[in-house]
Amino acid sequence: MAAHQRHVTSFETISVDVPEVGLAAYEAALSSVCDAVGFFRDHETGVWRIEAVRSTVRNDPTLSAALALAARISGIEVKAQRAPIAAAGWLARSYASFPEQLIGRRFSIRGTHLQAEATPGRLALRLDAGLAFGSGEHGSTRGCIRALERVAWRRPEHILDLGTGSGILAIAAARLMHRSVLATDIEPWSVLVARGNVTRNQLSRLIRVRRADGWRASVVRRHGPYDLVLANVLARPLTLMARQLAPNMAPGGTAILSGLLRYQARGVLAAHLQCRLRLEANLQEGSWVTLILRRPFR
């Protein structure tokens, strides 16, 4: 989710329909030039609709450039549709497209608009349905939460959520393990959204949200080494950060990495194996892969 503060009087939606393999590239492209981005899956066809809202701008070359880059990265070229819309109409669509999500054995993700009782026996995480990024619908988010359930028995003391987005993984970790979490993101809007969701889930005592540029940030390095690192971002930054991950993990520590399509997982894994991390599990959710890695004790 991206947002930029502007004084505007009109808005437009920009929408594209893409297969799952094109979702990450087009979502990132529209996030870079729009005020807000949401994505909704057609469960019958498997096609994702990405809808972006921004202030009305005519003849803006940055939009065309962002879409061209997404097409080149994904290998999928689609035509964007543009139309004027009231902001409230987009929010209503977000509500309708965000039912309760049941993930793994323990969790449910619920929008703040839902009035019915939560599913019994689940840890309910509450998010603002108007901020669709990180809502639990995406396969990479679901994979990370399933991975959390697998490693929770280790009771990690020091936890980092790198690129927290909506804060959903930090919230899930704190709720499941009752441990403190440092959640960071480079985007100011994501930090604002994550803090709101942390407060909404009454976890401000356990979760600190900070703006930080990955491992470059002193706040991230200072609180290591980490027993658990969560990073649901994209393949390229994960690959580039591989050499920095292992030195900032405690011996025996665990890393959960996602935001990877199947064809990208091998390259990301290879980069981390070269840094002497070991693969513990490979979880799949549709076209998305989540890697569970461990640093050996020796």
ROPA-408150 format. One record per residue: residue number from 1; residue in one letter; x, y, z of N, C-alpha, C in turn. Coordinates in steps of 0.2 Angstrom, whole numbers, plus 5000, padded with zeros to 4 digits. Atoms other than C-alpha are relative to their C-alpha. Layout:
// residues N
GUBA   nr  rest   nc1   nc2   nc3  cac1  cac2  cac3   cc1   cc2   cc3
GUBA  NUM     a     X     Y     Z     X     Y     Z     X     Y     Z
...
END
This chain:
// residues 298
GUBA   nr  rest   nc1   nc2   nc3  cac1  cac2  cac3   cc1   cc2   cc3
GUBA    1     m  5004  4994  5000  5000  5000  5000  5004  5006  5000
GUBA    2     a  4996  4994  5001  5007  5017  4995  4995  5006  5001
GUBA    3     a  5004  4994  5000  5000  5034  4999  5004  5006  5000
GUBA    4     h  4997  4994  5000  5005  5052  4996  4995  5005  5002
GUBA    5     q  5005  4995  4998  4997  5067  5004  5000  5006  4995
GUBA    6     r  5001  4995  5005  4990  5079  4991  4993  5003  5002
GUBA    7     h  5006  4997  5000  4976  5092  4991  4997  5000  4994
GUBA    8     v  5003  5002  5006  4964  5086  4978  4993  5000  5000
GUBA    9     t  5007  4999  5000  4946  5088  4973  4997  4994  4996
GUBA   10     s  5003  5005  5004  4944  5073  4961  5005  4994  5000
GUBA   11     f  4996  5006  5000  4950  5055  4960  4999  4996  4994
GUBA   12     e  5001  5005  5005  4952  5041  4947  5002  4993  5002
GUBA   13     t  4997  5007  4999  4954  5022  4948  5004  4998  4994
GUBA   14     i  4996  5003  5006  4967  5013  4937  4999  4993  5002
GUBA   15     s  5001  5007  4999  4963  4994  4936  5003  4996  4995
GUBA   16     v  4997  5005  5005  4972  4980  4928  4998  4993  5002
GUBA   17     d  5002  5007  4999  4967  4961  4927  5006  4996  4998
GUBA   18     v  4994  5003  5001  4982  4950  4929  5000  4993  5003
GUBA   19     p  4999  5007  4997  4986  4931  4932  5005  5001  5006
GUBA   20     e  4997  4999  4994  4994  4928  4949  5008  5001  4999
GUBA   21     v  4993  4999  5002  5012  4928  4941  5001  5007  4999
GUBA   22     g  4998  4993  5001  5010  4946  4937  4998  5005  5005
GUBA   23     l  5003  4996  4995  5002  4952  4953  5006  5004  5004
GUBA   24     a  4995  4996  4996  5018  4957  4962  5003  5006  4996
GUBA   25     a  4997  4995  5004  5025  4967  4948  4996  5006  4999
GUBA   26     y  5005  4994  5001  5009  4977  4944  4998  5003  5006
GUBA   27     e  5002  4996  4994  5005  4980  4962  5005  5005  5002
GUBA   28     a  4995  4995  4998  5022  4987  4965  5000  5006  4995
GUBA   29     a  5000  4995  5005  5021  4997  4949  4995  5006  5002
GUBA   30     l  5006  4995  4998  5004  5005  4954  5001  5003  5006
GUBA   31     s  4998  4997  4993  5010  5008  4972  5004  5006  4999
GUBA   32     s  4995  4994  5000  5024  5019  4966  4997  5006  4997
GUBA   33     v  5003  4994  5003  5012  5031  4957  4993  5002  5002
GUBA   34     c  5007  4999  4998  4996  5030  4966  4999  5001  5007
GUBA   35     d  5001  4999  4993  4988  5035  4982  4999  4994  5004
GUBA   36     a  5002  5006  4997  4981  5018  4987  4999  4994  4995
GUBA   37     v  5001  5005  5005  4981  5001  4979  4997  4994  5004
GUBA   38     g  5003  5007  4997  4971  4985  4983  4999  4995  4994
GUBA   39     f  5000  5005  5005  4970  4969  4975  4994  4994  5002
GUBA   40     f  5006  5005  4998  4955  4956  4974  5000  4994  4995
GUBA   41     r  4999  5006  5004  4955  4938  4967  4993  4998  4998
GUBA   42     d  5006  5003  5002  4941  4931  4957  5001  4992  5001
GUBA   43     h  4999  5007  4998  4940  4914  4965  4998  4995  4995
GUBA   44     e  5002  5005  5006  4932  4906  4949  5005  5000  4995
GUBA   45     t  4995  5000  5005  4945  4911  4937  5007  5000  5002
GUBA   46     g  4993  4999  4997  4960  4914  4948  5004  5006  4998
GUBA   47     v  4997  4994  5002  4963  4931  4940  5000  5005  5005
GUBA   48     w  5000  4994  4995  4968  4946  4951  4998  5006  4997
GUBA   49     r  5001  4993  5002  4961  4963  4949  5004  5005  5005
GUBA   50     i  4997  4995  4996  4972  4977  4955  4997  5006  4998
GUBA   51     e  5004  4994  5001  4963  4993  4958  5004  5005  5004
GUBA   52     a  4996  4995  4997  4973  5009  4962  4996  5007  5000
GUBA   53     v  5003  4993  5000  4966  5026  4967  5005  5005  5001
GUBA   54     r  4995  4995  5000  4975  5042  4964  4996  5007  4998
GUBA   55     s  5003  4993  5002  4971  5061  4962  5001  5000  4992
GUBA   56     t  5001  5000  5007  4966  5064  4944  5006  5004  4997
GUBA   57     v  4994  4997  5003  4982  5068  4934  5000  4999  4992
GUBA   58     r  5001  5001  5007  4981  5071  4915  5007  4999  4997
GUBA   59     n  4994  5001  5004  4995  5065  4903  5006  4999  5005
GUBA   60     d  4994  5002  4996  5006  5058  4917  5004  4995  4998
GUBA   61     p  4995  5006  5003  5021  5049  4910  5002  4995  5005
GUBA   62     t  4998  5005  4995  5025  5041  4926  4996  4994  5000
GUBA   63     l  5004  5006  5000  5010  5029  4925  5002  4996  4994
GUBA   64     s  4998  5004  5005  5015  5023  4908  5006  4997  5001
GUBA   65     a  4993  5002  4999  5033  5021  4913  4999  4994  5005
GUBA   66     a  5001  5005  4994  5027  5011  4929  4997  4993  4997
GUBA   67     l  5003  5006  5003  5016  4999  4918  5004  4997  4996
GUBA   68     a  4995  5003  5005  5029  4997  4905  5005  4996  5004
GUBA   69     l  4996  5004  4996  5041  4991  4919  4997  4994  5002
GUBA   70     a  5003  5006  4998  5029  4979  4926  4999  4995  4995
GUBA   71     a  5001  5005  5006  5026  4971  4909  5007  4997  4999
GUBA   72     r  4993  5003  5002  5045  4969  4906  5002  4996  5006
GUBA   73     i  4998  5004  4995  5048  4962  4923  4996  4993  5000
GUBA   74     s  5004  5006  5000  5033  4950  4923  4999  4996  4994
GUBA   75     g  5001  5003  5006  5033  4946  4905  4992  5000  4998
GUBA   76     i  5007  5000  5001  5014  4950  4905  4998  5007  4998
GUBA   77     e  5002  4993  5002  5007  4965  4896  4992  5000  5000
GUBA   78     v  5008  4999  5000  4989  4971  4900  4999  5007  4999
GUBA   79     k  5003  4993  5001  4979  4986  4897  4997  5003  5006
GUBA   80     a  5003  4997  4994  4975  4997  4911  4994  5004  4998
GUBA   81     q  5007  4997  5001  4957  5004  4913  5000  5006  5005
GUBA   82     r  5000  4994  4995  4955  5022  4920  4993  5003  5000
GUBA   83     a  5007  4998  5000  4939  5029  4926  4999  5005  5007
GUBA   84     p  5002  4996  4994  4933  5043  4938  4996  4997  5005
GUBA   85     i  5003  5004  4995  4927  5037  4955  5000  5004  5006
GUBA   86     a  5000  4997  4993  4922  5043  4972  5004  4996  5004
GUBA   87     a  4996  5004  4996  4934  5037  4985  4996  4996  5004
GUBA   88     a  5004  5005  4996  4920  5030  4995  4998  4994  4996
GUBA   89     g  5002  5006  5004  4915  5019  4981  5006  4994  5000
GUBA   90     w  4994  5005  5000  4933  5011  4981  5000  4997  5007
GUBA   91     l  5000  5002  4993  4932  5009  5000  4994  4994  5001
GUBA   92     a  5005  5005  5000  4915  5000  4998  5002  4993  4997
GUBA   93     r  4998  5006  5003  4922  4988  4986  5005  4996  5004
GUBA   94     s  4995  5004  4995  4937  4984  4998  4996  4996  5005
GUBA   95     y  5004  5003  4995  4924  4980  5011  4997  4993  4998
GUBA   96     a  5003  5006  5003  4915  4968  5000  5005  4994  4998
GUBA   97     s  4995  5005  5002  4931  4959  4995  5004  4998  5005
GUBA   98     f  4995  5002  4994  4938  4957  5012  4995  4996  5005
GUBA   99     p  5003  5004  4995  4928  4943  5021  5005  4997  5005
GUBA  100     e  4996  5003  4995  4935  4934  5036  5005  4995  4996
GUBA  101     q  4995  5005  5003  4951  4924  5031  5002  4996  5005
GUBA  102     l  4997  5005  4995  4955  4908  5040  5006  4997  4997
GUBA  103     i  4994  5002  5002  4973  4904  5039  5003  4995  5005
GUBA  104     g  4997  5005  4996  4982  4888  5045  4995  4997  5005
GUBA  105     r  5004  5003  4995  4976  4880  5061  4997  5005  5005
GUBA  106     r  5001  4996  4994  4976  4895  5072  4997  5007  4999
GUBA  107     f  5002  4993  5001  4972  4912  5064  4994  5001  4996
GUBA  108     s  5005  4997  5004  4958  4922  5057  5002  5007  4999
GUBA  109     i  4999  4993  5002  4960  4939  5048  4994  5003  4999
GUBA  110     r  5007  4997  5001  4945  4950  5050  5001  5008  4999
GUBA  111     g  5000  4993  5002  4942  4967  5043  4996  5004  5006
GUBA  112     t  5003  4996  4995  4936  4981  5055  4992  5001  4999
GUBA  113     h  5006  4999  5002  4920  4982  5046  4995  4994  5001
GUBA  114     l  5004  5006  4998  4914  4964  5051  4997  5000  5006
GUBA  115     q  5004  4999  4994  4901  4964  5064  4999  4993  5003
GUBA  116     a  5002  5007  4997  4898  4945  5066  5006  4997  5004
GUBA  117     e  4995  5003  4996  4907  4935  5079  5005  4996  4996
GUBA  118     a  4994  5004  5003  4924  4928  5075  4999  4993  5000
GUBA  119     t  5001  5007  5000  4926  4910  5071  5003  4997  5006
GUBA  120     p  4998  5002  4993  4928  4901  5088  5007  4996  4999
GUBA  121     g  4994  5004  5000  4945  4894  5092  5006  5003  4996
GUBA  122     r  4995  4997  5004  4955  4906  5081  5003  5006  5004
GUBA  123     l  4997  4994  4998  4967  4920  5085  4998  5005  4995
GUBA  124     a  5003  4995  5005  4958  4935  5077  5005  5006  5000
GUBA  125     l  4996  4994  5002  4969  4948  5069  4995  5005  4996
GUBA  126     r  5005  4995  5003  4959  4964  5065  5004  5005  4996
GUBA  127     l  4997  4995  5005  4964  4975  5050  4995  5004  4997
GUBA  128     d  5004  4995  5003  4957  4990  5042  4999  4997  4992
GUBA  129     a  5001  5003  5007  4948  4983  5026  5001  5005  4994
GUBA  130     g  4999  4995  5005  4951  4999  5017  5007  5001  4998
GUBA  131     l  4993  5000  5002  4970  4996  5017  5001  4992  4999
GUBA  132     a  5000  5007  5002  4970  4980  5007  5007  4996  5000
GUBA  133     f  4993  5003  5000  4989  4977  5007  5001  4996  5006
GUBA  134     g  4999  5004  4994  4993  4963  5019  4994  4998  5004
GUBA  135     s  5007  5001  4997  4975  4958  5022  4999  4992  5002
GUBA  136     g  5000  5007  4999  4979  4939  5022  4997  4996  4994
GUBA  137     e  5003  5003  5006  4971  4936  5005  5006  4997  4995
GUBA  138     h  4994  5002  5004  4989  4935  4997  5003  4994  5002
GUBA  139     g  4997  5007  4999  4997  4918  4995  5007  5001  5004
GUBA  140     s  4994  4999  4996  5014  4925  5002  4998  5001  5007
GUBA  141     t  5002  4998  4993  5005  4932  5018  4998  4993  5003
GUBA  142     r  5003  5007  4998  4996  4915  5020  5006  4995  5002
GUBA  143     g  4995  5004  4999  5012  4906  5018  5004  5002  5006
GUBA  144     c  4996  4998  4994  5021  4916  5031  4997  4999  5007
GUBA  145     i  5003  5001  4994  5008  4914  5044  5000  4992  5001
GUBA  146     r  4999  5007  4999  5008  4895  5041  5007  4998  5003
GUBA  147     a  4994  5002  4998  5026  4895  5043  5001  5002  5008
GUBA  148     l  4999  4998  4993  5025  4905  5060  4997  4994  5004
GUBA  149     e  5002  5005  4996  5014  4891  5066  5005  4994  5001
GUBA  150     r  4995  5006  5000  5027  4878  5062  5006  5001  5005
GUBA  151     v  4994  4999  4996  5041  4887  5071  4999  5003  5007
GUBA  152     a  5002  4997  4994  5031  4894  5086  5003  4997  5006
GUBA  153     w  4998  5004  4994  5037  4880  5098  5007  5002  5002
GUBA  154     r  4993  4998  4998  5055  4887  5098  5000  5006  5004
GUBA  155     r  5001  4995  4996  5048  4902  5107  5006  5005  4999
GUBA  156     p  4995  4995  5002  5060  4915  5099  5000  5006  5005
GUBA  157     e  5000  4994  4995  5065  4930  5111  5000  5006  4996
GUBA  158     h  4999  4993  5003  5071  4943  5098  4997  4998  4993
GUBA  159     i  5004  5001  5007  5059  4944  5082  5000  5007  4996
GUBA  160     l  5000  4994  5005  5061  4956  5067  4995  4998  4995
GUBA  161     d  5004  5000  5006  5048  4959  5054  5002  5005  4995
GUBA  162     l  4997  4995  5004  5057  4967  5040  4996  5001  4994
GUBA  163     g  5005  4999  5006  5046  4976  5027  4993  4998  5002
GUBA  164     t  5006  5002  4997  5031  4975  5038  4993  5001  4997
GUBA  165     g  5006  4998  5003  5018  4983  5027  4994  5002  5004
GUBA  166     s  5006  4999  4995  5001  4982  5036  5002  4998  5007
GUBA  167     g  4998  5003  4993  5010  4974  5051  4997  4994  5002
GUBA  168     i  5004  5006  4999  5000  4958  5049  5005  4995  5003
GUBA  169     l  4996  5005  4998  5015  4947  5052  5003  5001  5007
GUBA  170     a  4998  4998  4993  5022  4956  5067  4994  4999  5005
GUBA  171     i  5006  5001  4996  5004  4956  5074  4999  4992  5002
GUBA  172     a  5000  5007  4999  5003  4937  5071  5005  4997  5005
GUBA  173     a  4995  5003  4996  5019  4933  5079  5000  5002  5007
GUBA  174     a  5001  4998  4993  5016  4944  5094  4994  4996  5004
GUBA  175     r  5006  5003  4997  4999  4936  5097  5001  4993  5001
GUBA  176     l  4999  5008  5000  5004  4918  5094  5006  4999  5005
GUBA  177     m  4994  5002  4996  5021  4919  5104  5001  5004  5006
GUBA  178     h  5000  4995  4995  5018  4933  5116  5007  5002  5001
GUBA  179     r  4993  4998  5000  5035  4940  5112  5000  5007  4997
GUBA  180     s  4999  4993  5003  5041  4958  5108  5002  4999  4992
GUBA  181     v  4998  5001  5007  5043  4961  5089  5002  5007  4998
GUBA  182     l  4999  4994  5003  5052  4975  5080  4998  5000  4993
GUBA  183     a  5003  5000  5007  5043  4979  5064  5002  5006  4996
GUBA  184     t  4997  4995  5003  5051  4990  5051  4998  5000  4993
GUBA  185     d  5002  4999  5007  5047  4997  5034  5003  5007  4997
GUBA  186     i  4997  4994  5003  5055  5010  5022  4995  5005  4999
GUBA  187     e  5006  4995  5003  5038  5018  5017  4997  5003  5006
GUBA  188     p  5004  4997  4995  5031  5031  5029  4993  4998  5001
GUBA  189     w  5008  5002  5000  5013  5026  5024  5000  4993  5004
GUBA  190     s  5001  5007  4997  5016  5008  5029  5002  5000  5007
GUBA  191     v  4999  4999  4993  5023  5013  5046  4994  5003  5003
GUBA  192     l  5006  4998  4997  5008  5023  5049  4994  4995  5000
GUBA  193     v  5005  5005  5000  4996  5009  5044  5002  4995  5005
GUBA  194     a  4998  5006  4995  5006  4996  5054  4998  5002  5007
GUBA  195     r  5001  4998  4994  5005  5007  5069  4993  5000  5002
GUBA  196     g  5008  5000  4999  4986  5009  5067  4998  4993  5002
GUBA  197     n  5002  5007  4999  4984  4990  5066  5003  4997  5006
GUBA  198     v  4998  5002  4993  4995  4987  5081  4996  5002  5005
GUBA  199     t  5004  4997  4995  4985  4999  5091  4993  4996  5000
GUBA  200     r  5006  5003  5001  4969  4991  5084  5000  4993  5003
GUBA  201     n  5000  5006  4997  4974  4974  5090  5003  5000  5007
GUBA  202     q  4998  5000  4993  4980  4980  5107  5007  4997  5002
GUBA  203     l  4993  5003  4999  4998  4975  5105  5006  5005  5000
GUBA  204     s  4995  4994  5000  5007  4992  5107  5005  4998  5005
GUBA  205     r  4995  5002  4995  5016  4984  5122  5005  4996  4998
GUBA  206     l  4995  5005  5002  5024  4971  5112  5003  5002  4993
GUBA  207     i  4997  4999  5006  5027  4978  5095  5002  5008  4999
GUBA  208     r  4997  4993  5002  5038  4993  5090  5000  5001  4993
GUBA  209     v  5000  4999  5008  5035  5000  5072  5005  5006  4999
GUBA  210     r  4995  4995  5002  5050  5010  5065  5001  5000  4993
GUBA  211     r  4998  4999  5007  5054  5017  5048  5007  4999  5000
GUBA  212     a  4993  5002  5000  5070  5009  5043  5001  4997  4993
GUBA  213     d  4998  5003  5006  5079  5004  5027  5004  4994  5001
GUBA  214     g  4997  5007  4999  5082  4986  5030  5006  5000  5005
GUBA  215     w  4994  5001  4996  5099  4981  5037  5004  5006  5001
GUBA  216     r  4996  4994  4999  5106  4998  5034  4999  5004  5006
GUBA  217     a  5002  4996  4995  5097  5005  5048  5003  4998  5007
GUBA  218     s  4997  5002  4994  5105  5006  5065  4995  4997  5005
GUBA  219     v  5005  5003  4996  5089  5002  5074  4999  4993  4999
GUBA  220     v  5001  5008  5002  5088  4985  5065  5006  4997  5003
GUBA  221     r  4994  5003  4998  5106  4981  5068  5001  5000  5008
GUBA  222     r  4999  4999  4993  5106  4987  5086  4996  4995  5004
GUBA  223     h  5004  5005  4996  5092  4975  5092  5001  4993  4998
GUBA  224     g  4998  5007  5002  5100  4959  5084  5005  4998  5005
GUBA  225     p  5002  5005  5006  5105  4946  5083  4993  4997  5002
GUBA  226     y  5007  5002  5000  5087  4939  5080  4999  4992  5000
GUBA  227     d  5002  5007  5000  5080  4922  5084  4995  4999  4994
GUBA  228     l  5004  5001  5005  5067  4925  5071  4999  5006  4996
GUBA  229     v  5000  4994  5005  5067  4936  5055  4994  4998  4995
GUBA  230     l  5005  5001  5005  5051  4938  5045  5001  5005  4994
GUBA  231     a  4999  4995  5006  5053  4946  5027  4996  4998  4994
GUBA  232     n  5005  5002  5006  5038  4945  5015  5001  5006  4996
GUBA  233     v  4999  4994  5004  5045  4957  5002  5000  4997  4993
GUBA  234     l  4999  5002  5007  5051  4953  4984  5006  4996  4999
GUBA  235     a  4994  5004  5001  5064  4941  4977  5006  5004  4999
GUBA  236     r  4994  4996  5000  5076  4954  4972  5003  5003  5006
GUBA  237     p  4997  4997  4994  5078  4963  4988  5002  4994  5005
GUBA  238     l  4999  5006  4996  5078  4946  4997  5007  4997  4998
GUBA  239     t  4993  5003  5003  5093  4940  4986  5005  5005  5002
GUBA  240     l  4995  4995  4998  5102  4956  4989  5002  5001  5007
GUBA  241     m  4999  5000  4993  5100  4955  5008  5003  4994  5003
GUBA  242     a  4998  5007  4998  5106  4937  5009  5006  5000  5005
GUBA  243     r  4994  5000  4996  5123  4941  5015  5000  5004  5007
GUBA  244     q  5001  4996  4993  5117  4953  5029  4995  4996  5005
GUBA  245     l  5004  5004  4996  5104  4940  5035  5003  4996  5005
GUBA  246     a  4997  5005  4995  5115  4927  5043  5004  5003  5005
GUBA  247     p  4997  4997  4994  5126  4938  5053  4996  5004  5005
GUBA  248     n  5005  4997  4995  5111  4946  5061  4995  4995  5003
GUBA  249     m  5004  5005  4997  5103  4930  5066  5004  4996  5005
GUBA  250     a  4997  5004  4995  5107  4921  5082  5001  4993  4998
GUBA  251     p  4999  5007  5001  5114  4903  5081  4994  4996  5001
GUBA  252     g  5007  5003  4999  5099  4892  5078  4994  5004  4998
GUBA  253     g  5005  4996  5001  5089  4906  5073  4996  4998  4993
GUBA  254     t  5004  5002  5005  5075  4905  5060  4998  5006  4996
GUBA  255     a  5002  4994  5004  5071  4916  5045  4994  4997  4995
GUBA  256     i  5006  5002  5004  5054  4915  5036  5000  5006  4994
GUBA  257     l  4999  4995  5006  5056  4923  5018  4994  4998  4995
GUBA  258     s  5005  5001  5005  5042  4926  5006  4999  5006  4995
GUBA  259     g  5001  4995  5005  5035  4937  4992  5003  4997  4993
GUBA  260     l  4997  5003  5005  5042  4924  4980  4995  4995  4995
GUBA  261     l  5004  5004  5005  5034  4916  4964  5005  4993  5000
GUBA  262     r  4996  5007  5001  5039  4897  4961  5006  5001  4997
GUBA  263     y  4994  5000  5004  5051  4901  4948  5006  5005  5003
GUBA  264     q  4995  4996  4997  5060  4914  4959  5003  4997  5006
GUBA  265     a  4998  5003  4994  5062  4903  4974  5007  4997  5000
GUBA  266     r  4994  5003  5001  5077  4893  4968  5006  5005  5001
GUBA  267     g  4994  4995  5000  5088  4909  4965  5000  5003  5007
GUBA  268     v  5000  4997  4993  5083  4916  4982  5003  4995  5005
GUBA  269     l  4997  5005  4995  5087  4900  4991  5007  4999  4999
GUBA  270     a  4992  5001  5002  5104  4898  4982  5004  5005  5003
GUBA  271     a  4996  4995  4997  5109  4915  4988  5001  4999  5008
GUBA  272     h  5000  5001  4993  5105  4910  5006  5004  4994  5002
GUBA  273     l  4996  5006  4999  5113  4893  5005  5007  5002  5000
GUBA  274     q  4993  4998  5000  5129  4901  5000  5002  5004  5006
GUBA  275     c  4999  4997  4994  5128  4911  5016  5000  4995  5006
GUBA  276     r  5000  5006  4995  5128  4894  5026  4993  5000  5004
GUBA  277     l  5007  5001  4997  5109  4895  5030  4998  4993  4997
GUBA  278     r  5002  5006  5002  5100  4879  5029  4992  5000  4998
GUBA  279     l  5007  5001  5001  5083  4875  5021  4996  4995  5005
GUBA  280     e  5003  5005  4995  5071  4868  5034  4993  4998  4996
GUBA  281     a  5007  5002  5003  5054  4869  5024  4999  5005  4994
GUBA  282     n  5002  4997  5006  5047  4875  5007  4992  5000  5000
GUBA  283     l  5008  5000  5000  5028  4880  5009  4998  5003  4994
GUBA  284     q  5003  4997  5006  5017  4884  4994  4993  5001  5001
GUBA  285     e  5007  4997  5000  5001  4894  4992  4999  5002  4993
GUBA  286     g  5001  4998  5007  4996  4894  4974  5006  5000  4997
GUBA  287     s  4994  4999  5004  5010  4901  4964  5005  5003  5005
GUBA  288     w  4995  4997  4995  5019  4908  4980  5003  4995  5004
GUBA  289     v  4995  5005  4996  5033  4900  4990  5002  5004  5006
GUBA  290     t  4997  4998  4993  5038  4903  5008  5005  4996  5002
GUBA  291     l  4994  5004  4998  5055  4897  5013  5001  5001  5008
GUBA  292     i  4998  5000  4993  5059  4893  5031  5008  4998  5000
GUBA  293     l  4993  5001  5000  5078  4894  5034  5003  5000  5007
GUBA  294     r  4997  5000  4993  5089  4891  5049  5008  5001  5000
GUBA  295     r  4993  4999  5000  5106  4897  5054  5003  4994  5005
GUBA  296     p  4998  5005  4996  5116  4882  5061  5003  5003  5007
GUBA  297     f  4997  4997  4994  5122  4883  5079  5008  5000  4999
GUBA  298     r  4993  5000  5001  5140  4880  5073  5002  5001  4992
END
